[in-house]
Amino acid sequence: MKHDEFVGEVQHRLELASRGEAIRATRAVLTTLGERLQADEAADLAGPLPMEIDRFLHEADSGQIFDYQEFVERVSQRARVEEADAAFYGQAVMDVVEDCVPDTELDDVTAQLPDDYDELFELIGSEDYY
């Protein structure tokens, strides 16, 4: 998937008014996820993504330990949205990421996260949310 297609999918799934909002949402989610993952796992997840998108994972200060609530709070602050919207942003962006990466890579990501992060991956494979 190319950068424009990735951003367009995020914009569509989140029903955002502009590409800039879609990029901000993507950056908020992937930077925060990159902070939570170990550096090598963030790099593995970034590999199949468009170059303009993968940098959000690469630039994060990886290896931090925080729960899913903290993840949502960080996304909320970065994306400048309410926490409920931030949780949905996370799900939608990860659903687009899922379209780009091998299933085994997402398995590696989920294996590295505690169970409270399961909500982040709820939309993956679901066709009836957008």
DSSP file (Angstrom, degrees, kcal/mol; ACC not computed):
  #  RESIDUE AA STRUCTURE BP1 BP2  ACC     N-H-->O    O-->H-N    N-H-->O    O-->H-N    TCO  KAPPA ALPHA  PHI   PSI    X-CA   Y-CA   Z-CA
    1    1 A M              0   0    0      0, 0.0     2,-0.1     0, 0.0    99,-0.0   0.000 360.0 360.0 360.0 134.9    0.0    0.0    0.0
    2    2 A K     >  -     0   0    0     48,-0.1     4,-2.6     1,-0.1     5,-0.2  -0.438 360.0-103.5 -86.9 163.7    1.3    3.4   -0.9
    3    3 A H  H  > S+     0   0    0      1,-0.2     4,-2.8     2,-0.2     5,-0.3   0.912 118.9  49.1 -53.5 -51.8    1.3    6.5    1.4
    4    4 A D  H  > S+     0   0    0      1,-0.2     4,-2.3     2,-0.2    -1,-0.2   0.879 112.7  48.2 -60.8 -38.3   -1.6    8.2   -0.3
    5    5 A E  H  > S+     0   0    0      2,-0.2     4,-2.3     1,-0.2    -1,-0.2   0.912 111.5  50.1 -67.7 -42.3   -3.7    5.1   -0.2
    6    6 A F  H  X S+     0   0    0     -4,-2.6     4,-2.3     2,-0.2    -2,-0.2   0.957 113.9  44.1 -59.6 -52.1   -2.9    4.5    3.5
    7    7 A V  H  X S+     0   0    0     -4,-2.8     4,-2.8     1,-0.2    -1,-0.2   0.893 112.4  53.2 -62.4 -40.4   -3.8    8.0    4.5
    8    8 A G  H  X S+     0   0    0     -4,-2.3     4,-2.5    -5,-0.3    -1,-0.2   0.888 108.4  50.2 -61.9 -39.4   -7.0    7.9    2.4
    9    9 A E  H  X S+     0   0    0     -4,-2.3     4,-2.9     2,-0.2     5,-0.2   0.918 111.7  47.3 -65.1 -43.9   -8.0    4.7    4.1
   10   10 A V  H  X S+     0   0    0     -4,-2.3     4,-2.2     2,-0.2    -2,-0.2   0.939 113.0  49.2 -62.0 -45.9   -7.5    6.2    7.5
   11   11 A Q  H  X>S+     0   0    0     -4,-2.8     5,-2.1     1,-0.2     4,-0.7   0.915 114.7  45.3 -59.5 -43.8   -9.4    9.3    6.5
   12   12 A H  H ><5S+     0   0    0     -4,-2.5     3,-0.7     3,-0.2    -2,-0.2   0.945 113.6  47.2 -65.5 -49.4  -12.2    7.2    5.1
   13   13 A R  H 3<5S+     0   0    0     -4,-2.9    -1,-0.2     1,-0.3    -2,-0.2   0.825 119.6  39.6 -66.4 -31.8  -12.5    4.8    8.1
   14   14 A L  H 3<5S-     0   0    0     -4,-2.2    -1,-0.3    -5,-0.2    -2,-0.2   0.482 104.7-130.0 -93.8  -3.5  -12.4    7.7   10.6
   15   15 A E  T <<5 +     0   0    0     -3,-0.7     2,-0.2    -4,-0.7    -3,-0.2   0.924  44.9 172.2  53.8  49.6  -14.6    9.9    8.5
   16   16 A L      < -     0   0    0     -5,-2.1    -1,-0.2    -6,-0.2    -2,-0.0  -0.586  38.6-132.6 -90.6 152.1  -12.2   12.8    8.8
   17   17 A A  S    S+     0   0    0     -2,-0.2     2,-0.3     1,-0.1    -1,-0.1   0.747  82.1  26.3 -76.8 -24.5  -12.6   16.0    6.9
   18   18 A S     >  -     0   0    0      1,-0.1     4,-1.4    -7,-0.0     5,-0.1  -0.935  69.2-122.0-141.0 160.7   -9.0   16.3    5.7
   19   19 A R  H  > S+     0   0    0     -2,-0.3     4,-2.5     1,-0.2     5,-0.2   0.836 112.8  61.9 -66.1 -33.7   -5.9   14.3    4.9
   20   20 A G  H  > S+     0   0    0      1,-0.2     4,-2.4     2,-0.2    -1,-0.2   0.901 102.9  48.9 -60.0 -41.4   -4.0   16.4    7.5
   21   21 A E  H  > S+     0   0    0      2,-0.2     4,-2.5     1,-0.2    -1,-0.2   0.884 110.4  51.7 -64.6 -37.9   -6.3   15.0   10.2
   22   22 A A  H  X S+     0   0    0     -4,-1.4     4,-2.4     2,-0.2    -2,-0.2   0.887 110.5  47.6 -66.9 -38.9   -5.8   11.5    8.9
   23   23 A I  H  X S+     0   0    0     -4,-2.5     4,-3.0     2,-0.2     5,-0.2   0.912 111.2  51.0 -67.5 -41.7   -2.0   12.0    9.1
   24   24 A R  H  X S+     0   0    0     -4,-2.4     4,-2.5     2,-0.2    -2,-0.2   0.917 111.9  47.6 -61.1 -42.8   -2.3   13.4   12.6
   25   25 A A  H  X S+     0   0    0     -4,-2.5     4,-2.3     2,-0.2     5,-0.2   0.927 113.6  47.5 -62.7 -45.5   -4.4   10.4   13.7
   26   26 A T  H  X S+     0   0    0     -4,-2.4     4,-2.7     1,-0.2     5,-0.3   0.926 112.9  48.2 -62.1 -46.3   -1.9    8.0   12.1
   27   27 A R  H  X S+     0   0    0     -4,-3.0     4,-2.5     1,-0.2     5,-0.4   0.917 111.3  51.1 -61.3 -44.1    1.1    9.7   13.7
   28   28 A A  H  X S+     0   0    0     -4,-2.5     4,-1.6    -5,-0.2    -2,-0.2   0.924 115.5  41.0 -60.8 -46.0   -0.6    9.8   17.1
   29   29 A V  H  X S+     0   0    0     -4,-2.3     4,-2.6     2,-0.2    -2,-0.2   0.949 119.4  42.0 -69.8 -49.8   -1.4    6.1   17.1
   30   30 A L  H  X S+     0   0    0     -4,-2.7     4,-2.6    -5,-0.2    -2,-0.2   0.861 113.7  51.3 -72.8 -34.7    1.8    4.8   15.6
   31   31 A T  H  X S+     0   0    0     -4,-2.5     4,-1.7    -5,-0.3    -1,-0.2   0.933 113.6  46.0 -64.0 -43.7    4.1    7.0   17.6
   32   32 A T  H  X S+     0   0    0     -4,-1.6     4,-1.4    -5,-0.4    -2,-0.2   0.913 113.7  47.8 -67.1 -42.0    2.4    5.9   20.8
   33   33 A L  H  X S+     0   0    0     -4,-2.6     4,-2.3     1,-0.2     3,-0.3   0.912 109.4  54.7 -63.0 -40.9    2.5    2.3   19.8
   34   34 A G  H  < S+     0   0    0     -4,-2.6    29,-0.4     1,-0.2    -1,-0.2   0.838 105.1  53.6 -60.8 -33.6    6.2    2.7   18.9
   35   35 A E  H  < S+     0   0    0     -4,-1.7    29,-2.8    27,-0.2    -1,-0.2   0.857 111.7  45.3 -67.4 -34.4    6.8    4.0   22.4
   36   36 A R  H  < S+     0   0    0     -4,-1.4    -2,-0.2    -3,-0.3    -1,-0.2   0.838 103.4  73.2 -80.6 -34.0    5.2    0.9   23.9
   37   37 A L  S  < S-     0   0    0     -4,-2.3    26,-2.6    -5,-0.1    27,-0.3  -0.375  92.4 -99.9 -79.2 158.1    6.9   -1.7   21.7
   38   38 A Q     >  -     0   0    0     24,-0.2     4,-2.5    25,-0.2     3,-0.4  -0.471  40.9-109.2 -68.0 151.3   10.5   -2.8   22.0
   39   39 A A  H  > S+     0   0    0      1,-0.2     4,-2.2     2,-0.2     5,-0.2   0.865 117.0  50.6 -55.9 -42.5   12.6   -1.1   19.3
   40   40 A D  H  > S+     0   0    0      1,-0.2     4,-2.0     2,-0.2    -1,-0.2   0.874 111.8  47.5 -67.4 -35.1   13.1   -4.3   17.2
   41   41 A E  H  > S+     0   0    0     -3,-0.4     4,-2.5     2,-0.2    -2,-0.2   0.891 110.6  51.5 -72.1 -38.5    9.4   -5.1   17.2
   42   42 A A  H  X S+     0   0    0     -4,-2.5     4,-2.1     1,-0.2    -2,-0.2   0.907 111.2  48.8 -61.4 -41.0    8.5   -1.5   16.2
   43   43 A A  H  X S+     0   0    0     -4,-2.2     4,-1.6    -5,-0.2    -2,-0.2   0.893 110.3  50.7 -66.2 -40.0   11.0   -1.8   13.3
   44   44 A D  H  < S+     0   0    0     -4,-2.0    -2,-0.2     1,-0.2    -1,-0.2   0.917 112.3  46.6 -63.4 -43.0    9.6   -5.1   12.2
   45   45 A L  H  < S+     0   0    0     -4,-2.5     4,-0.3     1,-0.2    -2,-0.2   0.874 112.1  51.6 -66.1 -36.6    6.1   -3.6   12.2
   46   46 A A  H >< S+     0   0    0     -4,-2.1     3,-1.5    -5,-0.2    -1,-0.2   0.798  89.5  83.9 -69.4 -29.4    7.3   -0.6   10.3
   47   47 A G  T 3< S+     0   0    0     -4,-1.6    -1,-0.2     1,-0.3    -2,-0.1   0.840  94.1  37.9 -46.8 -52.7    9.0   -2.6    7.6
   48   48 A P  T 3  S+     0   0    0      0, 0.0    -1,-0.3     0, 0.0    -2,-0.1   0.586  99.2  97.2 -79.7  -7.6    6.0   -3.2    5.3
   49   49 A L  S <  S-     0   0    0     -3,-1.5   -46,-0.1    -4,-0.3   -47,-0.1  -0.390  90.9 -84.1 -79.9 157.8    4.4    0.2    5.8
   50   50 A P    >>  -     0   0    0      0, 0.0     4,-3.0     0, 0.0     3,-1.8  -0.297  41.8-116.1 -57.1 145.1    4.9    3.2    3.4
   51   51 A M  H 3> S+     0   0    0      1,-0.3     4,-1.0     2,-0.2    -2,-0.1   0.837 115.5  54.4 -54.5 -38.5    8.1    5.0    4.2
   52   52 A E  H 34 S+     0   0    0      1,-0.2    -1,-0.3     2,-0.2     4,-0.1   0.696 116.8  38.6 -71.7 -17.5    6.3    8.2    5.1
   53   53 A I  H X4 S+     0   0    0     -3,-1.8     3,-1.7     2,-0.1     4,-0.5   0.805 105.6  62.7 -98.1 -40.1    4.3    6.2    7.7
   54   54 A D  H >X S+     0   0    0     -4,-3.0     4,-1.8     1,-0.3     3,-0.9   0.756  88.8  72.4 -62.8 -23.2    6.9    3.8    9.1
   55   55 A R  H 3X S+     0   0    0     -4,-1.0     4,-2.6    -5,-0.3    -1,-0.3   0.790  85.3  66.1 -63.8 -26.5    8.9    6.7   10.4
   56   56 A F  H <4 S+     0   0    0     -3,-1.7     4,-0.4     1,-0.2    -1,-0.3   0.870 107.0  41.3 -63.1 -34.8    6.3    7.3   13.2
   57   57 A L  H X4 S+     0   0    0     -3,-0.9     3,-0.6    -4,-0.5    -2,-0.2   0.870 115.8  49.9 -76.5 -38.8    7.3    3.9   14.6
   58   58 A H  H 3< S+     0   0    0     -4,-1.8    -2,-0.2     1,-0.2     4,-0.2   0.838 108.2  52.2 -69.0 -34.0   11.0    4.4   14.1
   59   59 A E  T 3< S+     0   0    0     -4,-2.6    -1,-0.2    -5,-0.2    -2,-0.2   0.575  87.3 106.8 -82.5  -9.1   11.1    7.9   15.7
   60   60 A A  S <  S-     0   0    0     -3,-0.6     2,-1.5    -4,-0.4   -28,-0.1  -0.348  80.4-117.3 -73.0 150.5    9.4    6.8   18.9
   61   61 A D        -     0   0    0    -30,-0.1     3,-0.4    -2,-0.1    -1,-0.1  -0.690  51.7-157.2 -82.9  85.9   11.3    6.4   22.2
   62   62 A S        +     0   0    0     -2,-1.5   -24,-0.2     1,-0.2   -27,-0.2  -0.036  56.6  48.3 -74.0 166.6   10.5    2.7   22.3
   63   63 A G        +     0   0    0    -26,-2.6   -27,-0.2   -29,-0.4    -1,-0.2   0.551  68.3 145.8  86.7   9.8   10.4    0.2   25.2
   64   64 A Q        -     0   0    0    -29,-2.8     2,-0.6    -3,-0.4    -1,-0.3  -0.465  43.7-134.0 -77.1 152.8    8.3    2.2   27.6
   65   65 A I        +     0   0    0     -2,-0.1     2,-0.3   -28,-0.0   -29,-0.1  -0.935  43.8 136.1-111.0 115.9    5.9    0.4   29.9
   66   66 A F        -     0   0    0     -2,-0.6    -2,-0.0   -30,-0.1     2,-0.0  -0.982  46.2-111.4-154.3 154.0    2.4    1.8   30.1
   67   67 A D     >  -     0   0    0     -2,-0.3     4,-1.9     1,-0.1     3,-0.2  -0.160  38.7 -95.9 -81.6 176.6   -1.1    0.3   30.1
   68   68 A Y  H  > S+     0   0    0      1,-0.2     4,-2.6     2,-0.2     5,-0.2   0.866 122.6  57.9 -63.1 -37.2   -3.8    0.7   27.5
   69   69 A Q  H  > S+     0   0    0      1,-0.2     4,-2.4     2,-0.2    -1,-0.2   0.917 107.6  47.5 -59.7 -42.5   -5.5    3.6   29.3
   70   70 A E  H  > S+     0   0    0      2,-0.2     4,-2.5     1,-0.2    -1,-0.2   0.874 108.8  55.5 -65.0 -37.4   -2.2    5.5   29.1
   71   71 A F  H  X S+     0   0    0     -4,-1.9     4,-2.5     2,-0.2    -2,-0.2   0.951 109.6  45.9 -57.0 -50.2   -2.0    4.6   25.4
   72   72 A V  H  X S+     0   0    0     -4,-2.6     4,-2.7     1,-0.2    -2,-0.2   0.899 111.6  52.0 -62.3 -41.8   -5.4    6.1   24.8
   73   73 A E  H  X S+     0   0    0     -4,-2.4     4,-2.2     2,-0.2    -1,-0.2   0.912 110.5  47.6 -61.8 -42.4   -4.5    9.2   26.8
   74   74 A R  H  X S+     0   0    0     -4,-2.5     4,-2.5     2,-0.2     5,-0.2   0.916 112.9  48.0 -65.8 -42.9   -1.3    9.8   24.8
   75   75 A V  H  X S+     0   0    0     -4,-2.5     4,-3.0     1,-0.2     5,-0.3   0.921 110.2  53.8 -62.5 -42.4   -3.2    9.3   21.5
   76   76 A S  H  X>S+     0   0    0     -4,-2.7     5,-1.7     1,-0.2     4,-1.2   0.919 111.4  44.7 -57.3 -46.8   -5.9   11.7   22.7
   77   77 A Q  H  <5S+     0   0    0     -4,-2.2    -1,-0.2     3,-0.2    -2,-0.2   0.925 116.6  44.9 -65.1 -45.2   -3.3   14.4   23.4
   78   78 A R  H  <5S+     0   0    0     -4,-2.5    -2,-0.2     1,-0.2    -1,-0.2   0.886 120.1  39.2 -69.0 -38.8   -1.4   13.9   20.2
   79   79 A A  H  <5S-     0   0    0     -4,-3.0    -1,-0.2    -5,-0.2    -2,-0.2   0.600 104.6-129.0 -87.0 -11.3   -4.4   13.8   18.0
   80   80 A R  T  <5 +     0   0    0     -4,-1.2     2,-0.3    -5,-0.3    -3,-0.2   0.937  66.3 119.5  60.5  50.3   -6.2   16.5   19.9
   81   81 A V  S   <S-     0   0    0     -5,-1.7    -1,-0.2    -6,-0.2    -2,-0.1  -0.885  71.0 -83.5-135.3 166.6   -9.4   14.4   20.3
   82   82 A E     >  -     0   0    0     -2,-0.3     4,-2.4     1,-0.1     5,-0.2  -0.277  45.3-109.0 -65.3 158.4  -11.5   13.0   23.2
   83   83 A E  H  > S+     0   0    0      1,-0.2     4,-2.4     2,-0.2     5,-0.2   0.869 118.3  55.5 -61.7 -37.9  -10.3    9.7   24.7
   84   84 A A  H  > S+     0   0    0      1,-0.2     4,-1.6     2,-0.2    -1,-0.2   0.914 111.4  44.8 -61.5 -40.8  -13.3    7.8   23.2
   85   85 A D  H  > S+     0   0    0      2,-0.2     4,-2.8     1,-0.2    -2,-0.2   0.887 109.8  56.1 -67.4 -38.6  -12.3    9.1   19.8
   86   86 A A  H  X S+     0   0    0     -4,-2.4     4,-2.4     1,-0.2    -2,-0.2   0.892 105.1  51.7 -61.9 -40.0   -8.7    8.3   20.5
   87   87 A A  H  X S+     0   0    0     -4,-2.4     4,-1.9     2,-0.2    -1,-0.2   0.918 112.4  45.8 -62.6 -42.8   -9.5    4.6   21.2
   88   88 A F  H  X S+     0   0    0     -4,-1.6     4,-2.9     2,-0.2     5,-0.2   0.884 108.9  55.9 -68.1 -37.9  -11.4    4.4   17.9
   89   89 A Y  H  X S+     0   0    0     -4,-2.8     4,-2.9     1,-0.2     5,-0.3   0.935 107.1  50.8 -56.1 -46.4   -8.5    6.1   16.1
   90   90 A G  H  X S+     0   0    0     -4,-2.4     4,-2.3     1,-0.2    -2,-0.2   0.927 111.8  46.4 -58.3 -46.0   -6.2    3.4   17.4
   91   91 A Q  H  X S+     0   0    0     -4,-1.9     4,-1.7     2,-0.2    -1,-0.2   0.921 114.8  46.1 -63.2 -45.1   -8.5    0.6   16.3
   92   92 A A  H  X S+     0   0    0     -4,-2.9     4,-1.8     2,-0.2    -2,-0.2   0.915 113.4  47.9 -67.9 -43.1   -9.0    2.1   12.8
   93   93 A V  H  X S+     0   0    0     -4,-2.9     4,-2.6    -5,-0.2    -1,-0.2   0.924 112.3  49.7 -63.9 -42.9   -5.3    2.9   12.2
   94   94 A M  H  X S+     0   0    0     -4,-2.3     4,-2.4    -5,-0.3    -1,-0.2   0.828 106.3  56.7 -66.4 -29.3   -4.3   -0.6   13.3
   95   95 A D  H  X S+     0   0    0     -4,-1.7     4,-0.9     2,-0.2    -1,-0.2   0.890 109.2  45.4 -66.8 -38.3   -6.9   -2.0   11.0
   96   96 A V  H >X S+     0   0    0     -4,-1.8     3,-0.6     2,-0.2     4,-0.6   0.903 111.2  52.9 -69.4 -41.0   -5.3   -0.2    8.1
   97   97 A V  H >X S+     0   0    0     -4,-2.6     3,-2.0     1,-0.2     4,-1.5   0.918 102.9  59.0 -57.3 -42.5   -1.9   -1.4    9.3
   98   98 A E  H 3< S+     0   0    0     -4,-2.4    -1,-0.2     1,-0.3    -2,-0.2   0.815  98.6  58.7 -57.6 -31.4   -3.2   -4.9    9.3
   99   99 A D  H << S+     0   0    0     -4,-0.9    -1,-0.3    -3,-0.6    -2,-0.2   0.691 112.1  41.3 -69.1 -18.0   -3.9   -4.5    5.6
  100  100 A C  H << S+     0   0    0     -3,-2.0    -2,-0.2    -4,-0.6    -1,-0.2   0.691 107.4  60.2-103.6 -23.8   -0.2   -3.8    5.0
  101  101 A V  S  < S-     0   0    0     -4,-1.5   -56,-0.1     1,-0.1     5,-0.0  -0.749  86.6 -97.5-114.0 154.3    1.6   -6.3    7.3
  102  102 A P    >>  -     0   0    0      0, 0.0     4,-1.4     0, 0.0     3,-1.1  -0.347  34.1-118.7 -63.8 148.2    1.7  -10.1    7.5
  103  103 A D  H 3> S+     0   0    0      1,-0.3     4,-2.2     2,-0.2     5,-0.2   0.851 113.7  61.4 -55.5 -36.1   -0.5  -11.7   10.1
  104  104 A T  H 3> S+     0   0    0      1,-0.2     4,-1.9     2,-0.2    -1,-0.3   0.837  99.8  55.0 -63.4 -30.9    2.5  -13.1   11.8
  105  105 A E  H <> S+     0   0    0     -3,-1.1     4,-2.0     2,-0.2    -1,-0.2   0.912 107.8  47.6 -69.0 -41.5    3.8   -9.6   12.4
  106  106 A L  H  X S+     0   0    0     -4,-1.4     4,-2.9     1,-0.2     5,-0.2   0.868 108.7  55.9 -66.2 -34.2    0.6   -8.5   14.2
  107  107 A D  H  X S+     0   0    0     -4,-2.2     4,-2.0     1,-0.2    -1,-0.2   0.908 107.0  49.7 -60.9 -40.9    0.8  -11.7   16.2
  108  108 A D  H  X S+     0   0    0     -4,-1.9     4,-0.9     2,-0.2    -2,-0.2   0.892 111.7  48.9 -64.0 -39.7    4.3  -10.7   17.3
  109  109 A V  H >X S+     0   0    0     -4,-2.0     3,-0.9     1,-0.2     4,-0.7   0.954 112.4  46.2 -65.1 -50.2    3.0   -7.2   18.3
  110  110 A T  H >< S+     0   0    0     -4,-2.9     3,-0.7     1,-0.3    -1,-0.2   0.834 107.5  58.7 -65.4 -30.4    0.0   -8.5   20.3
  111  111 A A  H 3< S+     0   0    0     -4,-2.0    -1,-0.3     1,-0.2    -2,-0.2   0.777 104.7  51.7 -67.0 -25.0    2.3  -11.1   22.0
  112  112 A Q  H << S+     0   0    0     -3,-0.9    -1,-0.2    -4,-0.9    -2,-0.2   0.609 102.0  73.7 -86.6 -12.5    4.4   -8.2   23.3
  113  113 A L  S << S-     0   0    0     -3,-0.7   -46,-0.1    -4,-0.7   -76,-0.0  -0.760  85.2-110.7-105.3 148.1    1.4   -6.3   24.7
  114  114 A P    >   -     0   0    0      0, 0.0     3,-2.1     0, 0.0     4,-0.1  -0.230  39.6 -97.9 -68.8 166.2   -0.6   -7.1   27.8
  115  115 A D  G >  S+     0   0    0      1,-0.3     3,-2.2     2,-0.2     4,-0.2   0.756 116.4  72.5 -58.8 -27.5   -4.2   -8.3   27.6
  116  116 A D  G >  S+     0   0    0      1,-0.3     3,-0.5     2,-0.1    -1,-0.3   0.676  88.9  64.1 -66.9 -11.9   -5.6   -4.8   28.2
  117  117 A Y  G X> S+     0   0    0     -3,-2.1     3,-1.6     1,-0.2     4,-0.6   0.498  72.0  96.6 -83.9  -4.0   -4.4   -3.9   24.7
  118  118 A D  G X4 S+     0   0    0     -3,-2.2     3,-1.4     1,-0.3    -1,-0.2   0.846  74.9  63.8 -54.0 -34.7   -6.8   -6.4   23.1
  119  119 A E  G X4 S+     0   0    0     -3,-0.5     3,-1.5     1,-0.3     4,-0.3   0.821  91.1  65.2 -59.6 -31.7   -9.3   -3.5   22.5
  120  120 A L  G <4 S+     0   0    0     -3,-1.6     3,-0.3     1,-0.3    -1,-0.3   0.792 106.8  42.1 -60.7 -28.0   -6.8   -1.9   20.2
  121  121 A F  G X< S+     0   0    0     -3,-1.4     3,-0.6    -4,-0.6    -1,-0.3   0.190  81.4 107.9-106.5  15.4   -7.1   -4.8   17.8
  122  122 A E  T <  S+     0   0    0     -3,-1.5    -1,-0.2     1,-0.2    -2,-0.1   0.835  77.9  50.0 -64.4 -34.6  -10.9   -5.3   18.0
  123  123 A L  T >  S+     0   0    0     -4,-0.3     3,-2.8    -3,-0.3    -1,-0.2   0.695  80.1 114.8 -80.0 -17.2  -11.7   -3.9   14.5
  124  124 A I  T <  S+     0   0    0     -3,-0.6     3,-0.1     1,-0.3   -29,-0.1  -0.335  90.7   7.5 -61.0 123.5   -9.1   -6.1   12.7
  125  125 A G  T 3  S+     0   0    0      1,-0.3     2,-0.4    -2,-0.1    -1,-0.3   0.296 100.0 124.0  88.4  -9.3  -11.0   -8.4   10.5
  126  126 A S    <   -     0   0    0     -3,-2.8    -1,-0.3     1,-0.1     3,-0.2  -0.707  36.0-178.0 -87.1 132.9  -14.3   -6.7   11.1
  127  127 A E        +     0   0    0     -2,-0.4     3,-0.3     1,-0.1    -1,-0.1   0.488  69.3  69.2-104.8  -5.8  -16.1   -5.5    8.0
  128  128 A D  S    S+     0   0    0      1,-0.2    -1,-0.1     2,-0.1    -2,-0.0   0.151  75.7  78.6-107.2  20.9  -19.1   -3.9    9.6
  129  129 A Y              0   0    0     -3,-0.2    -1,-0.2    -6,-0.1    -2,-0.1   0.666 360.0 360.0-100.4 -16.6  -17.7   -0.8   11.4
  130  130 A Y              0   0    0     -3,-0.3    -2,-0.1  -116,-0.0    -1,-0.1   0.406 360.0 360.0-130.4 360.0  -17.3    1.6    8.5
